[in-house]
Amino acid sequence: ISGEPNDIISIIPFQEDLFGVTTDGLDYPLQNGTIKLGTSLGVSNVMIDNTCHIKIEKGTAFIIRSKD
């Protein structure tokens, strides 16, 4: 995902839990994690560079980039 440092990234599960979530380029990285539907784990992370990477092995998510 392209953006700017300090842009806000949210990973929100859609209809099911997310499994095998790995992120890079965010203030709070996740390595092979699980984001459960209805939790706030993937909400309001911060980009630390001009790009970030998100990999989801199983599940469907809304990915939202916003500026603070």
N, C-alpha and C positions, 0 to 999 in steps of 0.2 A: 504494500500500500504506500503510495507516495503522499507526502505531506510536508509538514514543517515540524521542527522540534517544538514540543509542548502542545501539539495537537492531541486531542483526547480520542482514544480508541476504546470502543466497547464491543465485546463479543457476547451476543445474547442468543442462547439456545432457542430454537424454533421447534416446538412440539415434542422434543425429546432431549435427553442428556447428550452432552458432547464428550467424546472419548478421544484420547491421544492428541490432546491440544498442546502444541508447541509454539511458542512465540519468540521472536528475536527483534531487537530494536525498540523494546518497550521498557519503561521504568521498572515494572514488576514482571519479569519473565516467567514463563511457565514451561515446564519440560514434561511432555507426555502426561499431562494432567487431565482431570475430568471437571467439566463445568456442568453442574446439575441445573435442570430447568427450574426457574423460580428463585435461584440464588443470585447474589450480587458479585460473585467471584470475578467475572470477566468485565465488569462495568468500570468505566472511567480510568483506564490505564493511560499512560502518557508516553508519546513518542519521544525518543531521545536522539533521533537523527532525522534525515529527510525521507527515510523509508523504514518500514517495518515488515516483518514476515509473520504470517499466521498459517499454521498447518493443522487441519482437523482430520483425524483418521476416520471417525464415524460420527455422523450426526449432521444436522443442518443448522446454520446460524445466521443471524443478522449481524453484519459488521458495520459499525457506525463510526465515521470519523467526523469530529467536530472541532471547532476552534474555541478556546476558552474565552 
